[in-house]
Amino acid sequence: MRRLLLLLTFFFPLNLWAQADYAEFNKNNKDKLFLNISNYNFFKNVEYDSEFLTQGYTIGGYNFKPTLMYYANEKVRLEAGLNILQYWGLDEFAELEPILTAHIRFNENSQFIFGSLNPNDNHKMIAPLYNPELKMRNPIENGFQFLFDFKYIKADMWADWESYISHGDSTQEKFNFGISANILNIDYPRFGISIPIQVIARHQGGEISDYEEKVLSHSNSAFGLSFEYKPKKYLKSIGLAGYKLSYSDLNENLIYFDAGNGQTVYTVLSAKTENSELGFSYYYAENFFAYKGQPIFQCYDLNSFEYTKARELLSIDFRYTMDLGDNINMSFLAEAHHDMQKDAAGYAFMIDFSFGRGFFLWDLK
């Protein structure tokens, strides 16, 4: 990778200049080529009591994504590069795969992404449905994505293929489909209201391959109401959000547990300043499981294969973020959980560093 960067510098010495972030769609970027560099370093340690359904772990590493971005015009751009994911202590790369994306901007309100997807902010999904650690474990998704941004509706719709099959394969096809939307979106200078709607479905199967596992099709949904108050001093915002979550086994194969469908209540109270965020949450679930969700919120654990009918958690988390420059940040996270059903406790702490920068290389006109 170092040789590649040196080679690019050799060929484009007069055209290289840094900018605060990636170039956006506009007519002035037509036929221009950019080099984008995205780097993410992370370390997280998780500790749980032995009574906890979820086991503790430690994860540290980095994700480096260099890409070239070409603007065909003000509506279409192509991006090609590499996704490199490496964990400390692992001799081989955890992921080393190509990135190839076609990004189409239909108008100011709608966009389409085809190929390698970057699930920024985990598609803004809540942790019980979409694990925040996927940024460290699965930073690139492959499929297609629609993005909508209207005055009262903001939505992200995507499909992500995890496993491809051919005739006669012995493995399952695996893919996910998701919708993350906010409707209403009333935003005034002192307060805001929105209705978050989130749905994610997963399928494992396939008609053209021969496999021993059961066909899996299940879905999760979350419907909520979110309030935000913006004080004039000290605090940037105070938020209160409540969600009703559900789990549905669509083909009734009961792979994870025999109880079938499940229900969940999730409430979050948060306070934000310019550089920090403090959150409190209450979570109660019965027979709930989300394959992509953070393990601590599930009634079934994919590692220990243990099941509990109910999870009841009180949680607190604090994050402090240091702004080190344009698109350069370092943050510290601490969180604690109390399992009220098992009278067990757990905690975690994390530090991460992110760097994102775009460089103009060449005008191909």
C-alpha positions as CSV (number, residue, x, y, z in Angstrom):
1,M,0.0,0.0,0.0
2,R,2.9,2.3,0.8
3,R,4.3,1.7,-2.7
4,L,0.9,2.5,-4.2
5,L,0.8,5.9,-2.5
6,L,4.3,6.7,-3.5
7,L,3.5,5.7,-7.1
8,L,0.5,8.0,-7.1
9,T,2.5,10.8,-5.7
10,F,5.1,10.3,-8.5
11,F,2.6,10.4,-11.3
12,F,0.5,13.3,-9.9
13,P,2.9,15.6,-8.0
14,L,1.4,18.9,-9.2
15,N,-2.3,17.9,-8.7
16,L,-2.3,16.5,-5.2
17,W,-4.0,18.6,-2.6
18,A,-6.0,17.8,0.6
19,Q,-9.5,18.8,1.3
20,A,-11.6,18.5,4.5
21,D,-13.9,15.7,3.2
22,Y,-14.8,13.8,0.1
23,A,-15.9,15.8,-2.9
24,E,-19.7,16.0,-3.3
25,F,-21.8,15.8,-6.5
26,N,-21.5,19.0,-8.5
27,K,-20.9,20.0,-12.1
28,N,-17.4,21.3,-11.2
29,N,-16.2,17.8,-10.4
30,K,-17.0,16.3,-13.8
31,D,-14.2,14.1,-15.1
32,K,-12.1,14.6,-12.0
33,L,-10.3,11.9,-10.1
34,F,-9.9,11.8,-6.3
35,L,-8.0,9.6,-3.8
36,N,-10.0,9.0,-0.7
37,I,-8.4,7.6,2.5
38,S,-10.5,6.2,5.4
39,N,-8.7,4.9,8.5
40,Y,-10.3,3.5,11.6
41,N,-8.4,2.2,14.7
42,F,-10.2,0.6,17.6
43,F,-9.9,-1.2,20.9
44,K,-12.7,-2.5,23.0
45,N,-12.8,-4.7,26.2
46,V,-16.0,-6.2,27.5
47,E,-16.4,-7.9,30.8
48,Y,-19.5,-9.8,32.1
49,D,-20.4,-11.8,35.2
50,S,-20.5,-15.5,34.7
51,E,-24.3,-15.4,35.1
52,F,-24.6,-13.2,32.1
53,L,-25.9,-14.9,28.9
54,T,-23.3,-13.1,26.8
55,Q,-19.6,-13.8,27.2
56,G,-16.9,-11.2,27.5
57,Y,-14.2,-10.5,24.9
58,T,-11.5,-8.1,23.7
59,I,-11.2,-6.8,20.2
60,G,-8.5,-4.4,18.8
61,G,-7.4,-3.6,15.3
62,Y,-7.8,-1.3,12.3
63,N,-9.8,-0.8,9.1
64,F,-8.1,0.9,6.2
65,K,-9.9,1.8,3.0
66,P,-8.0,3.6,0.2
67,T,-10.2,4.2,-2.9
68,L,-10.1,6.1,-6.1
69,M,-13.2,8.1,-7.0
70,Y,-14.1,9.3,-10.5
71,Y,-17.0,11.7,-11.2
72,A,-18.5,11.0,-14.6
73,N,-20.9,14.0,-14.2
74,E,-22.9,15.7,-11.5
75,K,-25.1,12.6,-11.1
76,V,-22.8,9.6,-11.3
77,R,-19.5,8.7,-9.6
78,L,-17.5,5.5,-9.5
79,E,-15.4,4.3,-6.6
80,A,-12.8,1.5,-6.6
81,G,-10.3,0.4,-3.9
82,L,-9.6,-2.0,-1.1
83,N,-11.1,-2.8,2.3
84,I,-8.4,-4.0,4.7
85,L,-9.5,-5.2,8.2
86,Q,-6.9,-6.5,10.6
87,Y,-7.1,-7.6,14.2
88,W,-4.2,-7.4,16.7
89,G,-2.6,-10.8,17.2
90,L,-4.0,-12.2,13.9
91,D,-1.3,-13.1,11.4
92,E,-3.7,-12.9,8.4
93,F,-6.0,-10.1,7.4
94,A,-9.5,-10.6,8.8
95,E,-10.8,-9.1,5.5
96,L,-9.0,-8.1,2.3
97,E,-11.5,-7.5,-0.4
98,P,-12.1,-5.1,-3.3
99,I,-14.4,-2.1,-3.2
100,L,-16.3,-1.2,-6.3
101,T,-19.3,1.2,-6.1
102,A,-21.5,3.0,-8.5
103,H,-23.2,6.0,-6.8
104,I,-26.1,7.7,-8.6
105,R,-27.7,10.9,-7.5
106,F,-31.1,11.2,-9.1
107,N,-31.9,14.6,-7.5
108,E,-31.4,16.5,-4.3
109,N,-33.6,14.1,-2.3
110,S,-32.8,10.6,-3.6
111,Q,-29.6,8.6,-4.3
112,F,-28.8,5.0,-5.3
113,I,-25.7,3.0,-4.4
114,F,-24.8,-0.2,-6.2
115,G,-22.0,-2.5,-5.2
116,S,-19.9,-2.0,-2.1
117,L,-21.9,-0.3,0.6
118,N,-20.6,1.7,3.6
119,P,-23.2,1.4,6.4
120,N,-22.4,4.8,7.9
121,D,-23.6,5.0,11.5
122,N,-24.9,1.4,11.2
123,H,-27.7,2.8,9.0
124,K,-28.8,4.7,12.1
125,M,-30.3,1.5,13.5
126,I,-30.7,1.0,17.3
127,A,-28.3,-1.4,19.0
128,P,-30.8,-4.2,19.7
129,L,-31.3,-4.6,15.9
130,Y,-27.9,-3.6,14.6
131,N,-24.7,-4.1,16.6
132,P,-22.5,-0.9,16.7
133,E,-19.5,-3.2,16.7
134,L,-20.2,-4.2,13.1
135,K,-18.1,-1.2,12.2
136,M,-15.2,-3.3,13.6
137,R,-16.3,-6.7,12.3
138,N,-18.1,-6.1,9.0
139,P,-17.2,-2.5,7.7
140,I,-18.3,-3.2,4.1
141,E,-21.6,-4.6,2.9
142,N,-22.3,-5.7,-0.7
143,G,-25.6,-5.1,-2.5
144,F,-27.6,-2.0,-3.2
145,Q,-29.0,0.9,-1.3
146,F,-31.5,3.7,-1.7
147,L,-31.2,6.9,0.3
148,F,-34.1,9.4,0.6
149,D,-33.9,12.8,2.3
150,F,-37.1,14.9,2.2
151,K,-38.4,17.5,4.6
152,Y,-40.5,15.1,6.7
153,I,-39.1,11.7,5.7
154,K,-35.5,10.4,5.8
155,A,-35.0,6.8,4.8
156,D,-32.2,4.3,4.1
157,M,-33.2,1.1,2.3
158,W,-30.6,-1.6,1.6
159,A,-30.0,-5.2,0.7
160,D,-26.7,-6.9,1.7
161,W,-25.5,-10.2,0.3
162,E,-23.3,-12.2,2.7
163,S,-23.0,-15.5,0.8
164,Y,-23.3,-16.3,-2.9
165,I,-24.3,-19.8,-4.1
166,S,-24.1,-21.8,-7.3
167,H,-25.8,-25.0,-8.5
168,G,-24.7,-27.9,-6.3
169,D,-23.1,-25.8,-3.5
170,S,-23.3,-27.2,0.0
171,T,-23.7,-23.8,1.7
172,Q,-26.7,-21.5,2.1
173,E,-27.3,-18.2,0.4
174,K,-27.4,-15.5,3.1
175,F,-28.7,-12.0,2.7
176,N,-30.3,-9.2,4.7
177,F,-32.8,-6.5,3.8
178,G,-33.3,-3.4,5.9
179,I,-35.2,-0.2,6.2
180,S,-34.3,2.6,8.6
181,A,-36.5,5.7,8.4
182,N,-37.6,8.7,10.3
183,I,-40.9,10.2,9.5
184,L,-42.6,13.4,10.6
185,N,-39.2,15.0,11.5
186,I,-40.5,18.2,13.0
187,D,-37.4,20.2,13.8
188,Y,-37.7,23.6,15.6
189,P,-34.9,25.7,17.1
190,R,-35.7,24.5,20.6
191,F,-37.2,21.0,20.1
192,G,-37.8,18.2,17.6
193,I,-40.1,15.2,17.2
194,S,-39.7,12.2,14.9
195,I,-41.1,8.7,14.5
196,P,-38.3,6.2,13.8
197,I,-39.3,3.0,11.9
198,Q,-36.7,0.3,11.5
199,V,-37.1,-3.1,9.9
200,I,-34.5,-5.8,9.1
201,A,-35.1,-9.2,7.7
202,R,-32.6,-12.1,7.1
203,H,-32.8,-15.2,4.9
204,Q,-30.5,-18.2,4.9
205,G,-31.4,-20.9,2.3
206,G,-31.5,-21.2,-1.4
207,E,-33.1,-23.6,-3.9
208,I,-30.1,-24.4,-6.1
209,S,-27.7,-25.6,-3.4
210,D,-27.6,-28.8,-1.2
211,Y,-27.2,-28.0,2.5
212,E,-28.0,-29.7,5.8
213,E,-29.0,-26.6,7.8
214,K,-32.7,-25.6,8.2
215,V,-33.9,-22.7,6.1
216,L,-34.0,-19.5,8.1
217,S,-36.2,-16.5,7.5
218,H,-36.9,-14.1,10.2
219,S,-37.5,-10.4,10.7
220,N,-37.2,-7.7,13.3
221,S,-39.0,-4.4,13.6
222,A,-38.9,-1.3,15.8
223,F,-41.4,1.5,15.9
224,G,-40.8,4.4,18.2
225,L,-41.3,8.0,19.1
226,S,-38.4,10.4,19.7
227,F,-38.4,13.8,21.4
228,E,-35.5,16.2,21.6
229,Y,-35.2,19.4,23.6
230,K,-32.4,21.9,22.9
231,P,-31.5,24.1,25.8
232,K,-29.9,27.5,25.3
233,K,-26.9,26.8,27.6
234,Y,-24.6,24.0,28.6
235,L,-26.3,21.2,26.8
236,K,-26.7,20.7,23.1
237,S,-29.7,18.5,23.4
238,I,-31.8,16.3,25.8
239,G,-33.5,13.3,24.1
240,L,-36.1,10.8,25.1
241,A,-37.0,7.9,22.8
242,G,-39.2,4.8,23.3
243,Y,-39.4,1.8,21.0
244,K,-41.6,-1.3,20.6
245,L,-39.5,-4.1,19.0
246,S,-40.6,-7.4,17.7
247,Y,-39.1,-10.7,16.4
248,S,-40.9,-12.9,13.9
249,D,-39.9,-16.4,12.7
250,L,-41.3,-16.2,9.2
251,N,-41.0,-19.9,8.3
252,E,-41.6,-21.3,11.8
253,N,-38.5,-23.5,11.8
254,L,-37.8,-22.4,15.4
255,I,-34.1,-22.5,14.9
256,Y,-33.1,-20.5,17.9
257,F,-35.8,-21.3,20.4
258,D,-39.2,-23.0,20.6
259,A,-41.2,-20.0,21.8
260,G,-41.6,-18.5,18.3
261,N,-42.2,-14.7,18.1
262,G,-41.1,-12.2,20.7
263,Q,-41.7,-8.6,21.9
264,T,-39.5,-6.0,23.4
265,V,-39.7,-2.5,25.0
266,Y,-36.7,-0.2,24.8
267,T,-36.4,3.3,26.3
268,V,-33.5,5.7,26.0
269,L,-32.8,9.0,27.8
270,S,-29.8,11.0,26.6
271,A,-28.0,14.3,27.1
272,K,-25.4,15.8,24.6
273,T,-22.9,18.5,24.7
274,E,-20.6,19.5,21.8
275,N,-18.1,16.8,22.6
276,S,-19.9,14.2,24.8
277,E,-23.0,12.1,25.3
278,L,-24.5,10.5,28.3
279,G,-27.2,7.9,28.0
280,F,-29.5,5.8,30.2
281,S,-31.7,3.0,28.9
282,Y,-34.2,0.4,30.1
283,Y,-34.7,-2.8,28.0
284,Y,-37.1,-5.6,28.5
285,A,-37.4,-8.5,26.1
286,E,-39.2,-11.8,25.9
287,N,-38.2,-14.4,23.3
288,F,-36.4,-11.7,21.2
289,F,-33.6,-12.3,18.8
290,A,-32.0,-10.1,16.1
291,Y,-29.2,-11.8,14.2
292,K,-27.4,-8.5,13.5
293,G,-28.2,-7.0,16.9
294,Q,-25.8,-6.4,19.8
295,P,-25.5,-9.7,21.7
296,I,-26.3,-8.3,25.1
297,F,-29.9,-7.5,24.1
298,Q,-30.7,-11.0,22.7
299,C,-32.5,-13.9,24.4
300,Y,-30.3,-16.3,22.5
301,D,-26.5,-16.3,22.2
302,L,-24.9,-17.4,19.0
303,N,-21.6,-18.3,20.7
304,S,-22.8,-20.3,23.7
305,F,-26.1,-21.4,22.1
306,E,-27.8,-20.6,25.4
307,Y,-31.4,-19.3,25.6
308,T,-33.2,-17.3,28.2
309,K,-36.8,-16.4,28.0
310,A,-36.5,-12.8,29.2
311,R,-33.8,-10.1,29.3
312,E,-34.2,-7.0,31.5
313,L,-31.4,-4.5,31.4
314,L,-30.6,-1.2,33.0
315,S,-27.7,0.5,31.1
316,I,-25.6,3.6,31.3
317,D,-23.0,4.8,28.7
318,F,-20.8,7.8,28.3
319,R,-18.8,8.8,25.2
320,Y,-16.4,11.7,24.9
321,T,-15.1,12.7,21.4
322,M,-12.0,14.8,20.7
323,D,-12.1,16.9,17.5
324,L,-8.5,16.7,16.2
325,G,-9.1,18.4,12.8
326,D,-11.2,18.1,9.7
327,N,-12.7,14.5,9.8
328,I,-10.1,13.5,12.4
329,N,-11.6,12.3,15.7
330,M,-10.7,10.3,18.7
331,S,-13.3,9.0,21.2
332,F,-13.6,7.2,24.5
333,L,-16.6,5.1,25.5
334,A,-17.5,3.5,28.8
335,E,-20.7,1.6,29.5
336,A,-22.2,-0.5,32.2
337,H,-25.1,-3.0,32.3
338,H,-27.2,-4.7,35.0
339,D,-29.2,-7.8,34.2
340,M,-32.2,-7.5,36.5
341,Q,-33.4,-11.1,35.7
342,K,-30.1,-12.7,36.7
343,D,-28.8,-10.0,39.1
344,A,-25.6,-9.9,37.1
345,A,-23.4,-7.0,35.9
346,G,-21.2,-6.2,33.0
347,Y,-19.1,-3.3,31.7
348,A,-17.1,-2.3,28.7
349,F,-14.7,0.5,27.7
350,M,-13.5,1.5,24.2
351,I,-11.1,3.9,22.5
352,D,-11.2,4.6,18.7
353,F,-9.6,6.9,16.2
354,S,-11.0,7.8,12.8
355,F,-9.4,9.7,9.9
356,G,-11.1,10.5,6.6
357,R,-9.6,12.7,3.9
358,G,-10.0,13.2,0.1
359,F,-7.3,14.3,-2.2
360,F,-7.7,15.8,-5.7
361,L,-5.5,13.9,-8.2
362,W,-6.3,14.8,-11.8
363,D,-8.7,16.6,-14.1
364,L,-9.2,14.1,-16.9
365,K,-10.9,16.6,-19.3
